[in-house]
Amino acid sequence: MCGIVSLFNKRSVPVQQEVMEMMTNVILHRGPDDNGIYTEDHVSLGFRRLSIIDVAGGHQPLFNETKDMWIIGNGEIYNYKELQAWLKDCGHVFETGSDIETILHLYEEVGFDAPKHLRGMFGFTIWDRRRNLLFGARDHFGIKPLYYTETADAIAVGSEIKSLLELPGLKREVNETAFYHYLTFQYVPDPNTMYKGIYRVPPAHFFVVQNDQITLVPYWEAKFAPDESKPFSYFVEGTREVLLESVNKHRMSEVPRGAFLSSGVDSSSIVGMLRSFEPVKTFSVGSDIPGYSELEFARRTAEYLGSEHHEVVISAERYLNELPRLIWHQDEPVADPSAILLNFVAELAGQHVTVVLSGEGADEFFGGYNIYREPHSLRMFAGMPQWMRGSLRTIAEKLPTNIKGRNFLIRGSKTVEERFFGNALIFDEELKERVVTRDISHLDSYENPWMITEEIYKKAAAYDDVTKMQYLDIHTWLRGNILMKADKMTMANSLELRVPFIDVKVFEFAATIPTKYKIANGTTKHVLREAMKDFLPPDIKTRPKLGFPVPTRHWLKNQFYKWAKELIFESKVDYLINKAFVLYMLDEHREGHADYSRKIWTILVFMLWHQIFIEQKYQFEPYVSPTVEIRRQKSADLHQQIG
């Protein structure tokens, strides 16, 4: 696990070494163990290393036999040994045992098709001197981040936006279109970021920089292919088999491993499967507010599975004190309160291990979100012609808002494409008009959020409604919220996160499970629950799904109220946000007249991000998390005891 930066100067202007050093040093947290820079005239590759595989070797940038190709890479390739054996048979000579070197020789052998052969999480760049081009790619689902930008003088690609912000000539400006979408989704959907001129390399895409231009090309697509001919038992057995194989692959490392543990099926399944291979250390986090902690459930699961368990309790004060630094680590605003809580469990885990496994992706792949049950509850509307649905909606919208069943009729009268934007819908278009300072629908830069989801739904047109929802979440919520916070908060603590559910082989099997086996027996991800039952406590099926809950609803009424009010007054966002309306929502929430907590939090996170990155009110220096030194000392003590 590492941080990478690549710089391609246009017109073959030589790279200034100090520029690459600044771009690399600012992501010190991603790689405190080693660093390296290779510069050749107008091209430079920068690298920060967190040593996981080939700890003794594996220094990057790495080169091929003839030193006319160089590579930097972030992530892990779980099938690299199989690829390496094949490539050696083809005549390639390896200098290290690194999985990243395997990508370089694979590129020599198959060219731009290289990413198709990789199983893992990755973002990499190759300098191909023979063809005078940069080639790179991002993994299939976007587990590892990769951003790019272009100025009049250069094209740069990197693991974090803060590296790109060091590029001379790049202005710090808000992408207003991205801001409007953020108000809808609580994150910025691909390929935009919150910065004008900075973009994400989309998952399952490779890029080529040549002739002073960057081109992006897809190399893979997630497709569902439900197999109705197989019995339920086939999918249960197959799910168990493919997940055990994935967890075993994700154990690959030369450093200590552990796992995050919450109260639900997903993380508990990972721990249970990991425990079948080796002893496990588990880590959990909770708040000090009753009803907003899953520590008791996690503790009971850890006891049942026999793991060495560690936990941490977070107060409002500690959460708020760390918030600015962690928004800096995020690079751009993600208004998921659990993102910040994830940092604290990562900090705890980082004191004991270097690699941690987690349960992200199970809901999207196996149909786990409760909202996926909605098509079944609305099935009575499915056969209605469109004109009848429209008439029903008109009637329902005229009913008083307190009439029972009104919202049910409104949602039932809509198609899944009209009602489902993913797992978060913060501001609808009507309320968005009140929170911004301008009539956004008449701005040149305005895009209706349906323009984001419409293109995705078009590709899913042949699927049933539940599968459409899964497909949308895989292409929005999973990459924009779940994986973004997972990467940034763990790497803030120089900790490598691995997600065995989010694996190409796992998806290929999960994509064949019919909806009737995913949403069944009164629950979600039915196949997964049955496949994992031998690894889990008997009562886990009845446990509520919490997922590191955060009491922002409570804190905004109490401990956070004064801070929130000051932030609203101080932030220089009047050109975008109607502060009077935000203050109104804050006071209404405090008085208990309405629950505006998610909306307020979305605005506050943006304001704080704006202060850090646009106003530059806060200054954060590159640093190594104290957890790294704790981990190193424990490792040294252990080696001393052994030796």
C-alpha positions as CSV (number, residue, x, y, z in Angstrom):
1,M,0.0,0.0,0.0
2,C,1.5,3.3,-1.1
3,G,1.1,6.7,-2.6
4,I,2.0,7.5,-6.1
5,V,2.4,10.7,-8.2
6,S,3.3,10.9,-11.9
7,L,4.1,14.1,-13.8
8,F,4.3,14.6,-17.6
9,N,5.5,18.0,-18.7
10,K,4.2,19.2,-22.0
11,R,6.4,20.3,-24.9
12,S,9.1,18.1,-23.3
13,V,10.0,20.7,-20.8
14,P,12.3,19.2,-18.1
15,V,10.6,18.4,-14.7
16,Q,11.8,20.5,-11.7
17,Q,12.8,18.0,-9.1
18,E,11.6,20.2,-6.2
19,V,8.0,20.1,-7.7
20,M,8.0,16.3,-7.6
21,E,9.4,16.3,-4.1
22,M,6.6,18.5,-2.8
23,M,4.0,16.4,-4.6
24,T,5.4,13.2,-3.0
25,N,6.2,14.5,0.5
26,V,2.6,15.8,1.1
27,I,1.4,12.1,1.0
28,L,4.0,10.9,3.5
29,H,1.2,9.2,5.5
30,R,0.5,6.8,2.7
31,G,4.0,5.5,2.8
32,P,6.2,6.2,5.8
33,D,8.6,3.3,5.2
34,D,10.3,4.4,2.0
35,N,10.3,6.9,-0.9
36,G,11.6,7.1,-4.4
37,I,11.6,9.5,-7.4
38,Y,12.7,8.7,-10.9
39,T,13.0,11.7,-13.3
40,E,13.8,11.6,-17.0
41,D,13.6,14.9,-18.7
42,H,9.9,15.8,-19.0
43,V,8.6,12.8,-17.0
44,S,8.8,12.1,-13.3
45,L,7.5,9.3,-11.1
46,G,7.2,9.7,-7.3
47,F,6.5,7.1,-4.7
48,R,5.8,6.7,-1.0
49,R,5.9,3.2,0.4
50,L,4.1,1.3,3.1
51,S,5.9,-2.1,3.1
52,I,3.6,-5.1,2.9
53,I,5.0,-7.5,0.3
54,D,8.8,-8.1,-0.4
55,V,9.5,-5.9,2.6
56,A,13.3,-6.2,2.1
57,G,13.0,-5.3,-1.6
58,G,10.3,-3.8,-3.6
59,H,11.7,-0.3,-3.7
60,Q,9.9,1.8,-6.3
61,P,10.1,3.1,-8.9
62,L,10.8,-0.3,-10.4
63,F,12.3,-0.9,-13.9
64,N,12.4,-3.7,-16.5
65,E,15.5,-5.6,-17.7
66,T,16.5,-2.9,-20.2
67,K,15.5,0.1,-18.0
68,D,13.4,1.6,-20.7
69,M,10.2,1.1,-18.7
70,W,9.5,2.2,-15.1
71,I,6.6,1.7,-12.8
72,I,5.0,3.0,-9.6
73,G,2.0,1.3,-8.1
74,N,-0.4,1.5,-5.1
75,G,-2.3,-1.5,-3.9
76,E,-2.0,-5.3,-3.9
77,I,-2.2,-7.8,-6.8
78,Y,-3.5,-11.1,-5.3
79,N,-2.8,-13.2,-8.4
80,Y,0.7,-11.9,-8.9
81,K,2.5,-15.2,-8.2
82,E,0.5,-17.0,-10.9
83,L,1.2,-14.2,-13.3
84,Q,4.8,-14.1,-12.4
85,A,5.2,-17.8,-13.1
86,W,3.6,-17.4,-16.5
87,L,5.8,-14.4,-17.3
88,K,9.0,-16.2,-16.3
89,D,8.0,-19.0,-18.7
90,C,7.7,-16.2,-21.4
91,G,11.3,-15.2,-20.7
92,H,10.9,-12.2,-18.3
93,V,13.5,-11.7,-15.6
94,F,12.4,-10.4,-12.2
95,E,14.7,-8.3,-9.9
96,T,12.4,-8.4,-6.9
97,G,9.5,-10.4,-5.3
98,S,7.2,-7.4,-5.6
99,D,3.7,-7.7,-7.0
100,I,4.1,-4.3,-8.7
101,E,7.0,-5.5,-10.8
102,T,4.7,-8.2,-12.1
103,I,2.5,-5.5,-13.6
104,L,5.4,-4.0,-15.5
105,H,6.4,-7.3,-17.1
106,L,2.7,-8.0,-17.8
107,Y,2.5,-4.7,-19.7
108,E,5.6,-5.7,-21.7
109,E,3.8,-8.9,-22.7
110,V,0.2,-7.8,-23.3
111,G,0.3,-4.0,-23.5
112,F,-2.8,-2.0,-22.7
113,D,-4.7,-5.2,-21.8
114,A,-2.6,-5.6,-18.6
115,P,-5.3,-4.4,-16.2
116,K,-7.7,-7.1,-17.4
117,H,-5.4,-9.8,-16.0
118,L,-5.1,-8.3,-12.6
119,R,-7.0,-9.4,-9.5
120,G,-6.7,-7.0,-6.7
121,M,-6.8,-3.3,-5.8
122,F,-4.5,-1.0,-7.6
123,G,-3.6,2.4,-9.1
124,F,-0.4,2.4,-11.1
125,T,1.6,4.4,-13.7
126,I,4.2,3.1,-16.2
127,W,6.6,5.3,-18.1
128,D,7.2,3.6,-21.5
129,R,10.3,5.3,-22.9
130,R,10.1,3.2,-26.1
131,R,6.7,4.8,-27.0
132,N,7.2,8.1,-25.1
133,L,4.0,7.6,-23.1
134,L,2.6,7.2,-19.6
135,F,0.2,4.3,-19.2
136,G,-1.7,3.5,-16.0
137,A,-5.0,2.1,-14.6
138,R,-7.3,2.0,-11.6
139,D,-8.8,-1.3,-10.3
140,H,-12.1,-2.7,-11.3
141,F,-14.3,-1.3,-8.5
142,G,-12.3,1.8,-7.4
143,I,-10.9,0.4,-4.2
144,K,-7.7,2.5,-4.6
145,P,-8.1,6.2,-5.6
146,L,-6.5,7.8,-8.6
147,Y,-6.9,11.4,-9.7
148,Y,-5.6,13.4,-12.6
149,T,-5.4,17.1,-13.7
150,E,-4.1,19.1,-16.6
151,T,-2.7,22.6,-16.7
152,A,-1.3,24.6,-19.6
153,D,2.1,23.1,-18.9
154,A,1.6,19.6,-17.5
155,I,-0.5,16.5,-16.8
156,A,-0.3,14.9,-13.4
157,V,-1.8,11.7,-11.9
158,G,-1.8,10.8,-8.2
159,S,-3.2,8.8,-5.3
160,E,-4.5,12.0,-3.6
161,I,-5.7,15.4,-4.7
162,K,-3.4,17.1,-2.2
163,S,-0.4,16.0,-4.4
164,L,-1.9,17.6,-7.5
165,L,-2.6,20.8,-5.6
166,E,1.2,21.3,-5.4
167,L,1.4,21.5,-9.2
168,P,2.4,25.0,-10.4
169,G,-0.4,26.8,-12.2
170,L,-3.3,24.8,-10.7
171,K,-5.9,27.1,-9.2
172,R,-8.0,26.1,-6.1
173,E,-11.6,26.6,-7.2
174,V,-14.8,24.9,-6.4
175,N,-16.5,22.9,-9.2
176,E,-20.0,24.4,-8.8
177,T,-21.6,21.5,-10.7
178,A,-20.0,19.0,-8.4
179,F,-21.2,21.1,-5.4
180,Y,-24.8,20.8,-6.5
181,H,-24.5,17.0,-6.9
182,Y,-22.8,16.8,-3.5
183,L,-25.9,18.3,-2.0
184,T,-27.9,15.4,-3.5
185,F,-25.6,12.5,-2.9
186,Q,-23.4,13.6,0.1
187,Y,-20.3,13.0,-2.1
188,V,-19.3,14.1,-5.6
189,P,-20.1,11.4,-8.2
190,D,-17.5,10.3,-10.8
191,P,-15.7,11.5,-12.7
192,N,-15.7,15.0,-11.1
193,T,-14.2,16.1,-7.8
194,M,-15.1,19.2,-5.8
195,Y,-12.2,20.9,-7.5
196,K,-12.5,22.6,-10.9
197,G,-10.1,20.9,-13.2
198,I,-9.3,17.8,-11.1
199,Y,-11.0,14.5,-12.0
200,R,-11.0,10.9,-10.9
201,V,-9.7,8.2,-13.2
202,P,-12.9,6.1,-13.1
203,P,-12.7,2.5,-11.8
204,A,-12.1,-0.1,-14.5
205,H,-10.4,2.4,-16.7
206,F,-6.8,2.8,-18.0
207,F,-5.2,6.1,-19.1
208,V,-2.6,7.0,-21.7
209,V,-0.7,10.3,-21.7
210,Q,1.0,10.9,-25.1
211,N,1.5,13.8,-27.4
212,D,0.6,16.2,-24.5
213,Q,-2.9,14.7,-24.1
214,I,-4.5,12.3,-21.7
215,T,-7.0,9.7,-22.9
216,L,-9.1,7.4,-20.7
217,V,-10.5,4.0,-21.9
218,P,-12.7,1.4,-20.0
219,Y,-11.2,-2.1,-19.8
220,W,-14.0,-3.9,-17.9
221,E,-17.6,-3.6,-17.0
222,A,-19.7,-5.0,-14.1
223,K,-22.5,-7.1,-15.5
224,F,-25.2,-9.1,-13.7
225,A,-26.2,-12.4,-15.2
226,P,-28.7,-14.2,-12.9
227,D,-29.0,-17.9,-13.4
228,E,-32.5,-19.0,-12.7
229,S,-31.8,-22.7,-13.5
230,K,-29.8,-23.4,-10.3
231,P,-31.2,-24.2,-6.9
232,F,-30.7,-22.2,-3.8
233,S,-28.2,-24.7,-2.4
234,Y,-25.9,-24.1,-5.4
235,F,-25.6,-20.4,-4.6
236,V,-25.1,-21.0,-0.9
237,E,-22.3,-23.5,-1.5
238,G,-20.8,-21.4,-4.3
239,T,-20.8,-18.2,-2.2
240,R,-19.1,-19.9,0.7
241,E,-16.4,-21.4,-1.6
242,V,-15.6,-18.2,-3.5
243,L,-15.5,-16.1,-0.3
244,L,-13.2,-18.4,1.5
245,E,-10.9,-18.4,-1.5
246,S,-11.0,-14.6,-1.6
247,V,-10.3,-14.2,2.1
248,N,-7.4,-16.6,1.8
249,K,-6.0,-14.6,-1.1
250,H,-6.4,-11.4,0.9
251,R,-4.2,-12.8,3.7
252,M,-1.2,-12.3,1.5
253,S,1.4,-10.2,3.4
254,E,4.7,-10.3,5.3
255,V,3.3,-8.1,8.1
256,P,0.7,-8.6,10.9
257,R,-3.0,-8.7,9.9
258,G,-6.3,-8.1,11.7
259,A,-9.9,-7.2,10.9
260,F,-12.5,-4.6,11.6
261,L,-15.5,-5.9,13.5
262,S,-18.9,-4.2,13.8
263,S,-22.2,-5.8,14.8
264,G,-23.4,-7.1,11.4
265,V,-23.1,-10.0,9.1
266,D,-20.5,-8.6,6.8
267,S,-17.5,-7.9,9.0
268,S,-18.4,-10.8,11.3
269,S,-18.3,-13.1,8.2
270,I,-14.8,-11.8,7.3
271,V,-13.6,-12.4,10.8
272,G,-15.2,-15.9,10.9
273,M,-13.6,-16.9,7.6
274,L,-10.2,-15.4,8.5
275,R,-10.3,-17.2,11.9
276,S,-10.6,-20.5,10.0
277,F,-7.1,-19.8,8.6
278,E,-5.3,-18.1,11.5
279,P,-5.6,-16.4,14.9
280,V,-7.3,-13.0,14.5
281,K,-7.0,-9.6,16.1
282,T,-10.3,-7.6,15.8
283,F,-11.0,-3.9,16.2
284,S,-14.2,-2.0,16.9
285,V,-15.3,1.6,17.6
286,G,-18.3,3.2,19.3
287,S,-19.5,6.5,20.7
288,D,-20.3,7.3,24.4
289,I,-24.0,8.0,23.6
290,P,-26.4,5.1,24.5
291,G,-28.0,3.6,21.4
292,Y,-25.2,4.8,19.1
293,S,-22.7,2.0,19.8
294,E,-22.3,-1.5,18.6
295,L,-19.5,-2.4,20.9
296,E,-21.5,-4.8,23.0
297,F,-22.6,-6.8,19.9
298,A,-19.0,-6.7,18.5
299,R,-17.6,-7.9,21.8
300,R,-20.0,-10.8,21.9
301,T,-19.1,-11.8,18.4
302,A,-15.4,-11.5,19.1
303,E,-15.8,-13.8,22.1
304,Y,-17.8,-16.3,20.0
305,L,-15.1,-16.3,17.3
306,G,-12.2,-16.3,19.7
307,S,-10.5,-13.3,18.4
308,E,-8.1,-11.0,20.3
309,H,-10.4,-8.0,20.6
310,H,-9.7,-4.3,20.9
311,E,-12.1,-1.4,21.1
312,V,-12.2,2.4,21.5
313,V,-15.0,4.7,22.6
314,I,-15.1,8.2,21.0
315,S,-16.6,11.3,22.7
316,A,-18.0,14.3,20.9
317,E,-15.0,16.4,22.0
318,R,-12.5,14.0,20.5
319,Y,-14.5,13.6,17.3
320,L,-14.7,17.4,16.8
321,N,-11.0,18.0,17.7
322,E,-9.9,15.6,15.0
323,L,-12.4,16.7,12.4
324,P,-10.4,19.4,10.5
325,R,-7.3,17.1,10.1
326,L,-9.5,14.3,8.9
327,I,-11.3,16.4,6.3
328,W,-7.8,17.3,5.1
329,H,-7.1,13.6,4.7
330,Q,-10.3,13.1,2.8
331,D,-9.2,15.6,0.1
332,E,-12.8,16.5,-0.7
333,P,-16.0,16.5,1.3
334,V,-17.8,13.3,2.1
335,A,-20.7,13.9,4.5
336,D,-20.8,10.5,5.9
337,P,-20.3,10.9,9.7
338,S,-19.0,7.3,10.0
339,A,-16.1,8.3,7.8
340,I,-14.6,10.1,10.7
341,L,-15.4,7.4,13.2
342,L,-13.6,5.0,10.8
343,N,-10.4,6.9,11.5
344,F,-10.4,6.1,15.1
345,V,-10.8,2.4,14.7
346,A,-8.1,2.5,12.0
347,E,-5.9,4.4,14.5
348,L,-6.5,1.7,17.1
349,A,-5.8,-1.1,14.6
350,G,-2.7,0.6,13.4
351,Q,-1.1,0.2,16.8
352,H,-1.2,-3.6,16.4
353,V,-1.2,-4.5,12.7
354,T,-0.3,-3.1,9.3
355,V,-3.1,-4.8,7.3
356,V,-6.7,-5.0,8.2
357,L,-9.6,-6.8,6.4
358,S,-13.1,-5.3,6.4
359,G,-16.6,-6.1,5.1
360,E,-17.3,-3.4,2.5
361,G,-19.1,-4.4,-0.6
362,A,-21.2,-7.2,0.7
363,D,-24.4,-5.1,0.6
364,E,-23.9,-4.0,-3.0
365,F,-22.8,-7.4,-4.3
366,F,-25.3,-9.7,-2.4
367,G,-28.3,-7.3,-2.0
368,G,-28.0,-6.2,1.6
369,Y,-29.5,-2.8,2.0
370,N,-33.0,-2.6,3.4
371,I,-34.0,-0.2,0.6
372,Y,-33.6,-3.1,-1.8
373,R,-36.8,-4.6,-0.3
374,E,-38.8,-1.6,-1.6
375,P,-39.6,-3.1,-5.1
376,H,-41.3,-6.0,-3.4
377,S,-43.3,-3.8,-1.1
378,L,-44.3,-1.7,-4.1
379,R,-45.1,-4.6,-6.4
380,M,-48.8,-3.7,-6.5
381,F,-47.9,-0.7,-8.7
382,A,-45.7,-2.6,-11.1
383,G,-48.4,-3.5,-13.6
384,M,-49.9,0.0,-13.8
385,P,-49.5,1.9,-17.1
386,Q,-47.5,5.1,-16.9
387,W,-50.6,7.4,-17.3
388,M,-52.2,5.7,-14.3
389,R,-49.1,6.1,-12.2
390,G,-48.9,9.8,-13.1
391,S,-52.6,10.4,-12.1
392,L,-52.0,8.6,-8.8
393,R,-49.0,10.8,-8.0
394,T,-50.9,14.0,-8.8
395,I,-53.7,13.0,-6.4
396,A,-51.3,11.8,-3.7
397,E,-49.2,15.0,-3.8
398,K,-52.3,17.1,-3.2
399,L,-53.1,15.2,0.0
400,P,-52.0,16.8,3.4
401,T,-48.5,15.8,4.3
402,N,-49.6,14.1,7.5
403,I,-52.0,11.7,5.8
404,K,-50.9,8.1,6.4
405,G,-49.9,6.4,3.2
406,R,-49.2,9.6,1.2
407,N,-45.5,8.9,0.7
408,F,-46.2,5.3,-0.1
409,L,-48.5,6.3,-2.9
410,I,-46.0,8.9,-4.2
411,R,-43.1,6.4,-4.2
412,G,-45.2,3.7,-5.7
413,S,-46.3,5.9,-8.6
414,K,-42.6,6.5,-9.5
415,T,-40.3,4.1,-11.4
416,V,-37.2,2.9,-9.6
417,E,-35.2,5.3,-11.9
418,E,-37.3,8.3,-10.5
419,R,-37.2,7.4,-6.9
420,F,-33.7,5.8,-6.2
421,F,-30.5,7.9,-6.3
422,G,-28.6,5.5,-4.2
423,N,-28.3,5.1,-0.5
424,A,-28.2,8.8,0.2
425,L,-30.6,11.5,-1.0
426,I,-29.8,14.6,1.2
427,F,-31.4,17.6,-0.5
428,D,-34.2,17.2,-3.1
429,E,-34.4,19.8,-5.8
430,E,-37.0,21.9,-4.0
431,L,-35.0,22.1,-0.8
432,K,-31.7,22.6,-2.7
433,E,-33.2,25.8,-4.2
434,R,-33.5,27.2,-0.7
435,V,-30.1,26.3,0.5
436,V,-28.1,27.8,-2.4
437,T,-27.8,31.5,-3.0
438,R,-28.7,31.5,-6.7
439,D,-31.4,30.0,-9.0
440,I,-29.2,27.0,-9.8
441,S,-31.6,25.6,-12.4
442,H,-30.8,28.6,-14.7
443,L,-27.0,28.4,-14.3
444,D,-24.9,27.2,-17.2
445,S,-23.0,24.9,-14.9
446,Y,-26.1,23.3,-13.4
447,E,-26.9,19.6,-14.0
448,N,-30.0,17.8,-12.7
449,P,-28.9,14.8,-10.6
450,W,-31.0,12.6,-12.9
451,M,-28.3,13.3,-15.5
452,I,-25.9,11.3,-13.3
453,T,-28.1,8.3,-12.6
454,E,-29.8,8.2,-16.0
455,E,-26.7,7.1,-17.9
456,I,-26.1,4.3,-15.3
457,Y,-29.7,3.2,-15.4
458,K,-29.6,2.9,-19.2
459,K,-26.9,0.3,-18.9
460,A,-29.0,-1.6,-16.4
461,A,-32.3,-1.4,-18.4
462,A,-32.7,-5.1,-18.8
463,Y,-32.4,-5.9,-15.0
464,D,-35.2,-6.2,-12.5
465,D,-35.6,-3.2,-10.0
466,V,-33.5,-4.7,-7.2
467,T,-30.6,-5.5,-9.5
468,K,-30.9,-2.0,-11.0
469,M,-30.5,-0.6,-7.5
470,Q,-27.4,-2.7,-6.9
471,Y,-25.9,-1.7,-10.2
472,L,-26.5,2.0,-9.4
473,D,-24.9,1.7,-5.9
474,I,-21.9,-0.1,-7.3
475,H,-21.3,2.7,-9.8
476,T,-22.0,5.6,-7.3
477,W,-22.4,4.9,-3.6
478,L,-19.7,2.2,-3.3
479,R,-17.0,4.1,-5.1
480,G,-18.0,7.6,-4.1
481,N,-18.7,7.1,-0.4
482,I,-17.8,3.6,1.0
483,L,-14.5,3.0,-0.6
484,M,-13.4,6.6,-0.6
485,K,-13.7,6.9,3.2
486,A,-12.2,3.5,3.7
487,D,-9.1,4.3,1.8
488,K,-8.5,7.8,3.1
489,M,-9.2,7.1,6.8
490,T,-7.0,4.0,7.0
491,M,-4.2,5.5,5.0
492,A,-4.3,8.5,7.3
493,N,-3.0,6.0,9.8
494,S,-0.6,4.2,7.4
495,L,-2.8,1.2,7.6
496,E,-3.7,-1.0,4.6
497,L,-7.4,-1.9,4.2
498,R,-8.4,-5.0,2.3
499,V,-11.9,-5.8,1.2
500,P,-12.4,-9.5,0.3
501,F,-16.0,-9.0,-0.8
502,I,-14.9,-6.5,-3.4
503,D,-13.1,-9.0,-5.6
504,V,-13.6,-9.7,-9.3
505,K,-14.1,-13.5,-8.7
506,V,-16.6,-12.8,-5.9
507,F,-18.6,-10.4,-8.1
508,E,-18.6,-12.8,-11.0
509,F,-20.3,-15.4,-8.8
510,A,-22.6,-13.0,-6.9
511,A,-23.8,-11.5,-10.2
512,T,-25.4,-14.9,-11.1
513,I,-27.6,-15.0,-7.9
514,P,-31.3,-14.4,-8.8
515,T,-33.1,-11.7,-6.9
516,K,-35.5,-14.3,-5.4
517,Y,-32.5,-15.7,-3.4
518,K,-31.1,-12.3,-2.4
519,I,-34.3,-10.7,-1.1
520,A,-36.1,-13.6,0.6
521,N,-37.2,-15.1,3.9
522,G,-38.1,-11.7,5.2
523,T,-34.5,-10.4,4.9
524,T,-31.8,-9.1,2.6
525,K,-28.6,-10.9,1.2
526,H,-30.3,-14.2,2.1
527,V,-27.8,-16.4,0.2
528,L,-24.9,-14.7,2.0
529,R,-26.5,-15.2,5.4
530,E,-27.0,-18.9,4.8
531,A,-23.5,-19.3,3.3
532,M,-21.9,-17.8,6.4
533,K,-24.1,-19.3,9.2
534,D,-21.5,-21.8,10.2
535,F,-19.0,-19.0,10.9
536,L,-21.3,-16.7,12.8
537,P,-23.0,-16.5,16.2
538,P,-26.6,-18.0,16.0
539,D,-28.3,-14.7,16.9
540,I,-26.6,-12.5,14.4
541,K,-29.5,-12.7,11.9
542,T,-31.7,-10.8,14.3
543,R,-29.2,-8.1,15.1
544,P,-29.8,-4.5,13.9
545,K,-27.5,-3.3,11.1
546,L,-25.6,-0.3,12.6
547,G,-22.3,0.0,10.8
548,F,-20.3,2.3,13.1
549,P,-23.2,4.7,13.9
550,V,-22.5,8.3,14.8
551,P,-24.8,10.4,17.1
552,T,-24.6,13.6,15.0
553,R,-28.3,14.1,15.5
554,H,-27.7,14.4,19.2
555,W,-24.4,16.2,19.0
556,L,-25.8,18.9,16.7
557,K,-28.4,19.8,19.4
558,N,-25.8,19.9,22.1
559,Q,-22.0,19.6,22.0
560,F,-21.7,20.6,18.3
561,Y,-24.2,23.5,18.3
562,K,-21.9,26.4,19.1
563,W,-19.1,25.1,16.8
564,A,-21.6,24.7,14.0
565,K,-23.0,28.2,14.4
566,E,-19.5,29.7,14.4
567,L,-18.5,27.7,11.3
568,I,-21.6,28.9,9.4
569,F,-20.8,32.5,10.2
570,E,-17.0,32.3,9.5
571,S,-16.8,30.2,6.3
572,K,-16.6,32.2,3.1
573,V,-19.2,30.3,1.1
574,D,-21.8,33.0,0.7
575,Y,-21.4,32.8,-3.0
576,L,-22.8,29.3,-2.9
577,I,-24.8,28.8,0.3
578,N,-27.7,30.7,1.9
579,K,-26.4,30.8,5.4
580,A,-29.7,32.2,6.8
581,F,-31.5,29.0,5.7
582,V,-28.7,26.8,7.2
583,L,-29.0,28.6,10.5
584,Y,-32.8,28.2,10.4
585,M,-32.3,24.4,9.9
586,L,-29.8,24.3,12.8
587,D,-32.2,26.0,15.2
588,E,-35.2,24.0,14.1
589,H,-33.1,20.9,14.7
590,R,-32.0,22.0,18.1
591,E,-35.5,22.8,19.2
592,G,-36.7,19.3,18.0
593,H,-39.1,20.7,15.4
594,A,-37.4,18.7,12.6
595,D,-34.5,16.3,12.1
596,Y,-32.2,18.2,9.8
597,S,-29.0,16.4,11.0
598,R,-27.9,14.9,7.8
599,K,-28.6,18.0,5.8
600,I,-26.8,20.2,8.3
601,W,-23.9,17.9,8.5
602,T,-23.6,17.9,4.7
603,I,-23.3,21.7,4.7
604,L,-20.9,21.8,7.6
605,V,-18.5,19.3,6.1
606,F,-18.4,21.3,2.9
607,M,-17.8,24.6,4.8
608,L,-15.0,23.0,6.8
609,W,-13.5,21.6,3.6
610,H,-13.8,25.0,2.0
611,Q,-11.9,26.6,4.9
612,I,-9.1,24.0,4.6
613,F,-8.6,23.8,0.9
614,I,-10.0,26.9,-0.7
615,E,-9.6,29.6,2.0
616,Q,-6.5,27.7,3.3
617,K,-7.4,28.8,6.9
618,Y,-5.8,25.6,8.2
619,Q,-2.3,24.4,7.5
620,F,-1.4,20.7,7.9
621,E,2.1,19.5,7.5
622,P,2.9,16.0,6.2
623,Y,3.4,13.6,9.1
624,V,3.6,10.0,10.1
625,S,0.8,8.8,12.4
626,P,2.0,8.0,16.0
627,T,0.4,4.6,15.5
628,V,3.3,3.7,13.1
629,E,5.9,4.2,15.7
630,I,3.9,2.2,18.3
631,R,3.6,-0.6,15.7
632,R,7.3,-0.5,14.9
633,Q,8.2,-0.7,18.6
634,K,5.9,-3.6,19.2
635,S,7.4,-5.4,16.2
636,A,10.9,-4.7,17.4
637,D,10.1,-6.0,20.9
638,L,8.6,-9.2,19.4
639,H,11.7,-9.8,17.3
640,Q,13.9,-9.3,20.3
641,Q,11.9,-11.8,22.3
642,I,12.1,-14.3,19.5
643,G,15.8,-13.7,18.8
